[in-house]
Amino acid sequence: MKFETRAIHIGEEPNLKEGGTGDVAMPIHLASTFARKEVGTPTAGYEYSRTDNPTRKALQARLAALEGADYGLAFASGLAAETTLFLSILSSGNHVVA
């Protein structure tokens, strides 16, 4: 299958599981916070949209699938992406010239 075809179809299977909505296309979740039944126990793993949300999780899975990778990363801001990159590759004493 060509890249263009995969880009359109990956992750677009309707959610027909119990409790699923049957959406044909992934909805965009606009919530910034998520309700909990108990303190300290996020519902479905979501508590605050900057740390994770269903839309970002779907994007990460699709990017990984398109690239043939196990995981993909998406960030809430460009600064968060840059910080993660720098903290993962730089060691104490390294310098960045910008």
SVG drawing of the C-alpha trace seen along z (x, -y; Angstrom):
<svg xmlns="http://www.w3.org/2000/svg" viewBox="-22 -31 53 35">
<polyline fill="none" stroke="black" stroke-width="0.4" points="0.0,0.0 1.3,-3.5 2.3,-6.0 -0.5,-8.3 -3.2,-5.6 -1.9,-4.6 -1.8,-8.2 -5.6,-8.5 -6.7,-5.1 -4.5,-4.3 -6.4,-4.5 -9.8,-5.2 -11.4,-2.0 -14.8,-2.7 -14.7,-2.1 -17.4,0.6 -16.2,2.0 -18.7,1.9 -19.0,-1.7 -17.5,-2.8 -19.2,-5.5 -18.9,-4.0 -17.2,-7.1 -15.9,-6.6 -13.3,-9.4 -11.5,-10.0 -13.2,-12.9 -11.1,-15.8 -11.2,-15.9 -11.2,-19.5 -11.3,-18.9 -8.4,-20.2 -9.2,-18.2 -10.9,-14.9 -13.2,-13.7 -12.2,-11.1 -14.0,-8.6 -11.3,-8.7 -8.5,-11.1 -5.2,-10.0 -6.8,-7.6 -7.2,-9.1 -10.1,-8.0 -8.8,-5.9 -5.3,-7.3 -6.2,-10.9 -6.1,-13.7 -4.9,-16.9 -4.7,-17.5 -1.1,-18.7 0.2,-15.4 -2.0,-13.2 -5.4,-13.1 -7.2,-10.7 -6.6,-13.0 -2.8,-13.2 -2.6,-9.4 -4.3,-8.7 -1.9,-11.1 1.1,-9.4 -0.1,-6.0 -0.8,-7.0 2.6,-8.8 4.4,-5.7 2.4,-3.4 3.3,-5.6 7.0,-5.6 7.0,-1.9 8.0,-2.7 6.8,-1.2 6.1,-4.7 5.5,-8.2 5.6,-11.4 3.5,-14.6 3.8,-17.5 1.5,-20.3 4.0,-22.9 7.2,-23.4 9.1,-24.3 8.0,-21.0 9.3,-19.2 12.6,-21.1 13.1,-20.5 12.5,-16.8 15.0,-16.6 17.7,-18.5 17.3,-16.7 17.4,-13.3 20.6,-13.9 22.7,-16.4 24.9,-15.5 26.3,-17.7 28.9,-20.1 27.5,-20.0 26.7,-23.3 24.1,-24.3 24.9,-27.0 21.8,-28.6"/>
</svg>
